[in-house]
Amino acid sequence: MSTYSKEEVISRIEKVLRSTLGLGADVELRPDANLLTEIGLDSIEAFEAVTTLHEILGVRIPDDLDPKMVANINGMADYIFDKYGPDVVEKFMTTDIERAIAEMRADESLD
């Protein structure tokens, strides 16, 4: 069992999304809002968010990932808890998000 609550993980996912996608504080990110239809992300932005999330988790995106499972922040939190367990949750919650995203962007610019 994780020492972190679902609400804490949801808050962290929101931080990842805001940082990854450059969403300002004026963009409301309700945990149950569909990222594509309600938030207005396009499919590339949604894929980028899921990819970044997996990179921070330190795991590969599984071949059987159902996009409906990660269509909103609430689903992403459930997915992390159900699929990966407490060790990965701990890593996600303690990773410096801004630094990790900056490193990913620097790696991408080298490609």
C-alpha positions in Angstrom: 0.0 0.0 0.0 1.3 3.4 -0.9 1.9 6.1 1.7 0.5 8.6 -0.7 -3.2 9.3 -1.2 -4.9 9.3 -4.5 -5.5 13.1 -4.1 -1.8 13.7 -3.7 -1.1 11.7 -6.9 -3.8 13.6 -8.7 -2.2 16.9 -7.7 1.2 15.6 -8.9 -0.3 14.5 -12.3 -1.8 17.9 -12.7 1.6 19.5 -12.1 3.1 17.2 -14.8 0.4 18.1 -17.2 0.7 21.8 -16.6 4.5 21.7 -17.0 4.6 19.3 -20.0 1.9 21.1 -21.9 2.5 24.7 -20.8 -1.0 25.0 -19.3 -1.5 28.1 -17.3 -3.3 28.3 -13.9 -6.3 29.7 -15.8 -6.9 26.2 -17.4 -9.1 24.2 -15.1 -8.0 20.6 -14.7 -10.7 18.7 -12.9 -9.7 15.1 -12.1 -12.7 13.7 -14.0 -12.5 16.1 -17.0 -11.8 14.3 -20.3 -8.4 15.7 -21.5 -9.4 15.7 -25.1 -13.0 16.8 -25.2 -13.2 19.0 -22.1 -9.7 20.4 -21.7 -9.1 20.6 -25.5 -5.8 18.7 -25.8 -5.2 17.3 -29.2 -4.1 13.6 -29.6 -0.4 14.6 -29.9 -0.5 16.6 -26.6 -2.3 13.7 -24.9 0.3 11.3 -26.1 3.1 13.6 -25.0 1.5 13.8 -21.5 1.2 10.0 -21.3 4.8 9.6 -22.5 6.1 12.1 -20.0 4.2 10.4 -17.2 5.8 7.0 -18.1 9.2 8.5 -18.3 8.9 10.1 -14.9 7.6 6.8 -13.6 10.6 5.1 -15.1 8.5 2.5 -17.0 7.7 1.7 -20.6 4.3 2.4 -22.0 2.7 -1.0 -22.1 1.5 -2.3 -25.4 -1.9 -3.0 -24.0 -2.5 0.6 -22.6 -6.1 1.5 -23.0 -6.3 5.2 -23.8 -9.7 5.4 -22.0 -7.9 4.5 -18.8 -5.8 7.7 -19.0 -8.4 10.0 -20.5 -8.6 12.0 -17.4 -6.4 12.7 -14.3 -8.5 10.5 -12.1 -8.0 7.6 -14.5 -4.2 8.3 -14.6 -4.0 8.1 -10.8 -5.9 4.9 -10.7 -3.7 3.5 -13.5 -0.5 4.4 -11.6 -1.8 2.8 -8.4 -3.2 -0.3 -10.1 -0.5 -1.0 -12.6 2.7 -0.2 -10.8 2.2 -0.2 -7.1 3.8 1.6 -4.1 7.5 1.7 -5.3 6.6 3.5 -8.5 4.2 5.8 -6.8 6.9 6.7 -4.3 9.3 7.4 -7.2 6.7 9.5 -9.0 5.9 11.5 -5.9 9.5 12.2 -5.0 10.9 13.0 -8.5 11.7 16.7 -9.2 9.1 17.1 -11.9 10.5 20.4 -13.4 14.0 19.0 -13.5 12.9 15.7 -15.1 10.9 17.4 -17.8 13.7 19.8 -18.5 16.1 16.8 -18.9 13.6 15.1 -21.2 13.4 18.2 -23.4 17.2 18.5 -23.5 17.5 14.9 -24.6 14.8 15.4 -27.3 16.7 18.4 -28.6 19.8 16.3 -29.0 18.0 13.8 -31.3 
